[in-house]
């Protein structure tokens, strides 16, 4: 359990680059569709190079075979778990600071038990109770945001993230179910590529590509700037490759529902890391009383959750 939590917290450090740099690109005039889609285009190249450099090029080729064989499954899992999730997160960065988006994103911890229940998994009642503590913290953060921005911007910054909070664990849980169980509507994929975190990220990335193509065609954004291309590359490495691989490693190391929820819970640390990153890069003023109270509740929920689970 402790190893899973440590790896999850480390992943949240790299994940925080998403919230900070998406906000930077938004303030610089970069279109949110490019901020979202370019990350995954970069990831394809980085993941391929990483597999070759680490001597797993053959495994990467086998992953392409698994993608072709279970094409519809990976389109669904990738479009929801990577596409819908990240498109909505990036859209929200246009209307809210990165640390506010990161704090709102913690509702994924509340969403996870409901996703698990939807897949027929048992969820400890204590886990649900502690996620409510985190949710209250998120509400306080957004109340403070509403006091400094108009209601429309606050809602456009918060509501898409709430949807994304369900999309991400749903996509990841689809992969977990395909790897560990046999269900009527989910293929049982026992190929060795499913045991490799980088290959799983590659498969989900490939599955998200059709959605990015549709978004680009529908929104017809202006060409991205050189700065936006570079910053999406940084996000792709830090968040898309390093953080996602670490997080999926932690999550797929879980052997029980409690350990799965614990891995998801470590994402609360993204708020602290994002706040620090924006303070350094953008010079943002520290949150007010409500903001700090919300962050404190979010972190308290995480700490109590870890104590409850480690006591088992």
C-alpha positions in Angstrom: 0.0 0.0 0.0 2.7 2.5 1.0 4.6 1.8 -2.3 1.5 2.5 -4.3 0.9 5.8 -2.4 4.5 6.9 -2.9 4.5 6.3 -6.6 1.1 8.0 -6.9 2.3 11.1 -5.2 5.4 11.2 -7.4 3.1 11.0 -10.4 1.0 13.9 -9.1 4.2 16.1 -9.0 4.6 15.5 -12.8 0.9 15.7 -13.4 0.8 19.2 -12.0 2.7 20.5 -15.0 -0.5 20.0 -17.0 -2.5 22.6 -14.9 0.3 25.1 -14.8 1.4 25.1 -18.4 -2.1 24.8 -19.8 -2.9 28.1 -17.9 0.3 29.6 -19.2 -0.6 28.7 -22.8 -4.1 30.0 -22.4 -2.9 33.4 -21.1 -0.5 33.6 -24.0 -3.4 33.1 -26.5 -2.9 29.5 -27.4 -6.1 27.6 -28.4 -7.2 25.0 -26.0 -7.7 22.3 -28.7 -4.0 22.5 -29.6 -2.9 22.5 -26.0 -4.8 19.3 -25.6 -4.2 17.4 -28.9 -0.6 18.3 -29.4 0.3 16.7 -26.1 -1.0 13.4 -27.4 0.7 13.8 -30.8 4.0 14.4 -29.0 3.3 11.4 -26.7 3.2 9.0 -29.6 6.7 9.9 -30.6 8.1 10.0 -27.1 6.6 6.6 -26.1 7.9 5.0 -29.3 11.4 6.3 -28.6 11.3 5.3 -25.0 10.3 1.7 -25.9 13.1 1.5 -28.4 15.7 3.0 -26.1 14.8 0.7 -23.3 15.0 -2.4 -25.5 11.2 -2.9 -25.7 10.7 -2.0 -29.4 9.4 -5.5 -30.1 6.9 -5.1 -27.3 5.7 -1.8 -28.8 5.1 -3.5 -32.1 3.1 -6.2 -30.3 1.1 -3.4 -28.7 0.1 -2.2 -32.2 -1.2 -5.7 -32.9 -3.2 -5.7 -29.7 -4.6 -2.3 -30.7 -5.7 -3.6 -34.1 -7.2 -6.7 -32.6 -9.3 -4.8 -30.0 -9.7 -1.6 -32.0 -13.2 -0.7 -30.7 -12.2 -1.3 -27.1 -9.2 1.0 -27.3 -11.1 3.7 -29.1 -13.6 3.7 -26.3 -11.1 3.6 -23.5 -8.7 6.1 -25.0 -11.4 8.5 -26.2 -13.0 8.6 -22.7 -10.0 8.1 -20.4 -7.6 10.3 -22.3 -9.6 12.3 -24.9 -12.7 13.5 -23.0 -10.8 13.9 -19.8 -8.0 16.0 -21.2 -10.1 18.1 -23.6 -12.3 19.2 -20.8 -9.4 19.9 -18.4 -7.7 22.0 -21.0 -10.9 23.9 -21.9 -11.3 24.8 -18.2 -7.9 26.3 -18.1 -9.2 29.1 -20.3 -11.5 30.3 -17.5 -9.8 29.3 -14.2 -6.2 29.4 -12.7 -4.3 26.1 -12.9 -4.5 25.5 -9.1 -8.3 26.0 -9.1 -8.6 23.5 -12.0 -6.3 21.1 -10.1 -8.4 21.5 -6.9 -11.6 20.9 -8.8 -10.1 17.9 -10.4 -9.8 16.2 -7.0 -13.5 15.4 -7.4 -12.2 12.4 -9.4 -11.5 10.9 -6.0 -15.2 11.2 -5.2 -16.1 10.0 -8.7 -13.8 6.9 -8.4 -16.0 5.0 -5.9 -19.1 5.5 -8.1 -17.2 4.3 -11.1 -16.0 1.2 -9.2 -19.6 0.6 -8.0 -20.7 0.8 -11.7 -18.3 -2.0 -12.5 -19.7 -4.1 -9.6 -16.8 -3.5 -7.3 -17.2 -3.1 -3.5 -16.2 0.2 -2.0 -15.5 0.7 1.7 -18.0 3.2 3.3 -15.1 4.9 5.1 -13.5 5.7 1.7 -16.7 7.3 0.5 -17.0 9.4 3.7 -13.4 10.7 3.3 -13.9 11.6 -0.3 -16.8 13.8 0.8 -14.3 15.8 2.9 -12.2 16.3 -0.2 -15.3 17.4 -2.2 -16.2 20.0 0.4 -12.6 21.4 0.0 -13.2 21.6 -3.7 -16.4 23.5 -3.2 -14.7 26.1 -1.0 -11.9 26.6 -3.6 -14.5 27.3 -6.3 -16.5 29.6 -4.0 -13.4 31.7 -3.7 -12.9 31.6 -7.4 -16.5 32.8 -7.9 -15.8 35.8 -5.7 -13.0 37.0 -8.1 -14.5 36.0 -11.4 -18.0 36.2 -13.0 -20.4 33.3 -12.6 -20.2 32.2 -16.2 -16.4 31.9 -16.1 -16.5 30.1 -12.8 -19.0 27.5 -14.2 -17.0 27.1 -17.4 -13.9 26.5 -15.3 -15.6 24.0 -13.0 -18.3 22.0 -14.7 -16.1 20.5 -17.5 -13.6 19.4 -14.8 -16.4 17.6 -13.0 -17.2 15.6 -16.1 -13.5 14.9 -16.7 -13.3 13.6 -13.1 -15.6 10.7 -14.1 -14.1 10.2 -17.5 -10.6 9.5 -16.4 -11.2 6.7 -13.8 -13.8 5.2 -16.2 -11.3 4.9 -19.0 -8.6 3.5 -16.6 -11.0 1.1 -15.0 -12.0 -0.3 -18.4 -8.3 -1.2 -19.0 -8.0 -2.7 -15.4 -11.1 -4.8 -16.1 -9.8 -6.0 -19.4 -6.6 -7.0 -17.8 -7.9 -8.7 -14.6 -11.4 -10.0 -15.2 -13.7 -11.5 -17.8 -16.9 -9.6 -18.6 -19.5 -9.9 -21.2 -19.0 -6.5 -22.8 -15.3 -6.0 -22.0 -12.6 -8.1 -23.8 -10.2 -10.1 -21.7 -6.8 -9.0 -22.8 -4.0 -11.2 -21.4 -1.2 -10.3 -23.7 2.2 -9.4 -22.1 1.8 -5.7 -23.3 -0.9 -5.3 -20.7 1.7 -5.8 -18.0 3.8 -2.9 -19.3 2.7 0.6 -18.1 4.2 2.4 -21.1 2.5 0.1 -23.5 -0.9 0.7 -21.8 -0.3 4.5 -22.1 0.6 3.9 -25.8 -2.6 2.0 -26.4 -4.8 4.6 -24.7 -3.0 7.4 -26.6 -3.7 5.6 -29.9 -7.3 5.2 -28.9 -7.7 8.9 -28.3 -6.5 10.0 -31.8 -9.9 9.9 -33.6 -11.3 12.2 -31.0 -8.5 14.8 -31.4 -9.0 14.7 -35.2 -12.7 15.4 -34.8 -12.1 18.3 -32.4 -9.6 19.9 -34.7 -12.0 19.6 -37.7 -14.9 21.0 -35.7 -13.2 23.9 -34.0 -10.8 24.8 -36.8 -8.3 26.5 -34.4 -5.6 28.9 -35.8 -2.2 27.4 -36.1 -0.3 26.9 -32.8 2.6 29.2 -32.0 6.2 27.9 -31.5 5.9 28.5 -27.8 2.7 26.4 -27.6 4.3 23.6 -29.5 7.3 23.6 -27.1 5.1 23.8 -24.0 2.9 20.9 -25.1 6.0 18.9 -25.6 7.1 19.6 -22.0 3.6 18.6 -20.8 3.7 15.4 -22.9 7.0 14.3 -21.3 6.2 15.3 -17.7 2.5 14.6 -17.5 1.7 12.4 -20.5 4.7 10.0 -20.3 6.3 10.1 -16.9 3.3 10.9 -14.7 0.8 8.7 -16.5 3.2 5.8 -16.6 3.9 6.2 -12.8 0.2 6.5 -12.1 -0.9 3.5 -14.2 2.0 1.5 -12.6 0.6 2.4 -9.1 -3.0 1.7 -10.1 -2.3 -1.6 -11.9 -0.1 -2.8 -9.0 -3.3 -2.6 -6.9 -4.7 -6.0 -5.9 -7.9 -4.8 -4.2 -10.5 -2.0 -4.5 -9.1 -0.3 -1.5 -5.6 -0.1 -3.1 -7.2 1.1 -6.4 -8.9 4.0 -4.5 -5.7 4.8 -2.6 -3.8 5.2 -5.9 -6.5 7.6 -7.2 -6.5 9.5 -4.0 -2.8 10.5 -4.3 -3.8 12.9 -7.0 -4.8 15.4 -4.3 -1.2 16.4 -4.1 -1.6 18.0 -7.6 -3.2 21.0 -5.9 -0.2 21.9 -3.8 2.3 21.3 -6.7 0.2 23.4 -9.1 -0.2 26.2 -6.7 3.6 26.3 -6.2 4.2 26.1 -9.9 1.9 29.1 -10.7 3.4 31.1 -7.9 6.9 30.7 -9.5 6.0 31.0 -13.2 3.0 33.4 -13.1 3.6 35.2 -9.8 0.0 34.6 -8.8 -1.1 35.8 -5.4 -1.7 33.1 -2.8 -5.3 31.9 -2.2 -7.5 33.6 0.4 -9.0 32.1 3.5 -11.6 30.0 1.6 -9.0 28.8 -0.9 -6.5 27.7 1.8 -9.4 26.1 3.8 -10.4 24.1 0.7 -6.8 23.0 0.1 -6.5 22.0 3.8 -9.6 19.9 3.7 -8.5 18.3 0.5 -5.2 17.3 2.0 -6.8 16.2 5.3 -9.0 13.9 3.3 -6.0 12.4 1.7 -4.0 11.9 4.9 -7.0 10.3 6.7 -7.6 8.1 3.7 -4.0 6.8 3.8 -4.3 6.2 7.6 -7.5 4.2 7.2 -6.2 2.1 4.4 -2.7 1.5 5.9 -4.3 0.3 9.1 -5.9 -2.6 7.3 
